[in-house]
Amino acid sequence: MSKIKVSAISYLNTVPFIYGLQNSSILPKIDIIFDVPSICAKRLQNNTADIGIVPVAIIPSLPQYHIISNFCIGTKGKVRTVALFSNSDIDKIKTIYLDKDSRTSALLVQILAHKYWKIKPEFKPLEILNYNEENTGYMLIGDKAFEAENSFAYSFDLGNEWYKFKKMPFVFATWTANKKLDESFLHEFNAALAFGISNIRHAVEMQSNGIDKKTAIKYFKKNISFEFDSLKRQGLTEFWNLALEEIKHDRV
């Protein structure tokens, strides 16, 4: 039997998931490939992976998709690792550079700009950070956001901004398959994820992506919410609806 190819995000927020998969009976049945979120999405799109923890913005575009787990990468408020950084307050920002690693976060900052902050900046792909530039914002995701926290005058946490806007949690990525998979395999896969989430301290001891371990533990306790519950499903549906409007208006 050929192994199931699993594309996993190589950021701190997936460390508990990876710990669970690598320390369970399912490990011999899978091949784990580590990627940034945008590549996880491409692997599902081009069928070079069977399962991915993928940015939710790409899910509706897949020819076939199955959200296979009640676990996700989500937040009920401040997420810390998806933020807009600037040396100017929000109403003074004229240009926003977008981290190319996640379509979801790029769409989220565009939705917030147009519908919540009521600004109309120019959006450009991020190539290089300029820590001294005025009237400019940088949307950064993942471990890069930890590094930028103390480098700018202003920081706008996108999870928290979404919550202030919609009073809903936000889902950044879900475990998604591009084909129907065996139910017994999915049960074992989810049991492995649950094991990892139940052992976050052990997971961080094994791998913290260069982040201070106390900082990593606090991040998981305060910022990341893994349960893909009914409120998060409502938040995801709302995001999909707003993202569709954004795309239809040719803003992306």
N, C-alpha and C positions, 0 to 999 in steps of 0.2 A: 504494500500500500504506500503510495507516494505521500510525502509530508505536506501538511498544510502550511502555506507561506503566509507569515504574519509580518506586516509592516508596522513598526512601532516608532513613535516619536522619541527622538533622542534628547529630551528635555527632562529637567528635574521632576516635573509633574507626573511623568509616567513611571518613575522609579518603583513605586509600590506594585504596579501592574507587572512590570518586568520581573521583579523579585518573585512574585507569585507564580508566573509562568515558568521561571527557571528553577523553581524549587517545588515542583509538583510532578505528578505522574504523567502530565500531558507533554512534558518537554521532548521526549523521543518522537512525538507525533507532529512536531512543528519545526519550522525553520524561521527564526526571528531575524528580520532585517531592520536596521536602525536608520531612520531618515528624519529630515525636517518635515513639518506638517505638509507642505506643498508637494513633496515627493511621495509621501504616504498616499496622498490623494491621487497622484498620477499613476502610482502602482495599481491602485484599484481600477482606475479608468482604463489602463492598457493591459489589464489582466496579468500583470507580473506578480501580483499578490492576491491571495484569496480573502484575507482579512486585514483590516487596517484600523488604527485609532485615528480617524481622519477628521479634518476640519468640516464642520457641519454644512458649510456653504456649498460644498461640492456634491453633497449626497443626492439632491434632487436631479442632478445632471447625469448620474450613473444610469446606464441602460437597465440595470437591475440592482436593487440594493435591499439588504436585510440588516436592520439594526439588531444585533444579536445579543446584547447584554443590557442589564439594568444598572451598569456602571458606565460612567462617562468622565470627561474632564469638564467640570462645571464650577460655578461659584454662586453664592447667595448674596454677594456684595463685592467687597474689594477682592480682586484676584491677584494683584501685585505684579504679575508677570505679563500682563497685556496693558500697556499704558501709552499715553501721548505725553511726550516730554517737550518742554519749550522754555525759552527765556522770556516769553511774553504771555500775558493772560489770554484766555481763550478768544475773546472778542478782537484781539489784535493780530491773531494768526492769519497770515495771507497764503501760506504754502504749507502743506503737510506731506512729508515724505513717508511712504508706506513700506514697512518691512515686507519683503517678498516671500517670506516663509509661510504665510498663512492668508488664504483668501477670506476666511471667516473674519479675522480681526480687521483686515482692510475694509471689508464691507461694513463692519460694525462701526468703525470710526467715521465712515462716510455717512451712515445713517444718523449717527449722533450729531455730526456737524450740521446736516441739513434740517433735521427734524427736532433736535433738542437744543443744541447750542445756537442754532439759527445763524450760522456763518456759511460763507461760500468760498472756501479756500481752493487753491489749485492743488490737485493731488498728483504726486510724482513718485516713481519708484525710488526707494532708498538705495543709494550707492555708497555714501560716506557720511559720517556724522560730523557736524560742525558745532562744537560746544559753545561757541560765542555768538552765533547768529541770532538776530532779533526777528520777530514777526514770522517765525518758522516753527513748525512742530514736527516731531519725529515719533511715529508710531512704531514701537518695538515690542516684540513678543519673546517669551521664553526666558532662558537664562540671561540673555542680553539685557533684559530689563533690570535685573539685579544690579548690573554694572553701571547702569545709567541713573539709578535712583538719586544719587547725590551730586550729579553733574549738571543739573538744570535748575532754574529758578522755580519752575512749575512742573507738576506731575499730575496728570488726569487719569486716574485708574478707570479703565473702560468697563470693567465689571461693575464697579460702583456707579459710574455714570449711567449705565444701562438700567441699573436698579432704581436710581433716582428718576429716570425717564419713564419706566414701565412698571415699577414695583413688582418685578419678576426676576427669578434667578436666570442666569445665562449659561448656555451650554456651548463650549468651544469645540469639543470633539467627542465622537461616539465610536464605539467598536462596531464596525460595519463590514459586512461581507458582500461580495459581488455575485454570489451564487448561493443556492440552497445547500446547507451543510447538515450533516447527520446530527440528530438531536442528542444522541449520547455524547458526541464530541463536544457539542455546545454546552452541555451540562458540565462536563469536565473542565472546559475552558473557563466557564464562569466561576466554578469552584476554585480554580487557580487564581483568578482575579480577586475573589473574596479573601482568599488566604493572604495575598499580598497586602490588601487594604487593612487586614487585621494585624499585620506585622510591620507597620510603617517604620518603627524605630529600628528594627533589624534591617529593613530595606535600606534605610539611610546610612546605617553603619557600613553596609556593603558598597553603596554607591550614592554619592551626593553631588556629582557633577562639578566638583570643585567649590561648591557652596558650603559655608560653615554649617556643621551638622545641627547646631542649635537653631540657626536661621532656617534650615530646611524643615526641621520638625515643627517650628512655629508656623511656617508657610502652609504645611499640610493641615495643621489644626485650625488656623485662622482664615485661610484664603481658598483652599480647594475643597470642593464638595463632590464626592464621587458617585453618589446615588442618583441614578437617572429616574427620578420619581415623577409623579403627575404634574407638579408645579414646573419642573424643568421641561417637561414635554410641552406644556403650554407656552413657556418662554421660547422654546425652539420654534414652535409653530408661528408665533408672533414675529420672530426674527426672520424666518423664511418669507413671510408675507411682506415685510418691509424691505427685505433684500430684493425681492422680485420687483417691487415698485422702483427701487433704486436703479436696477438694471434696465427697466423699461424706459426710464427717463434719460438713458444714455449717460449716466453720471459716472459709470465705472469704466 
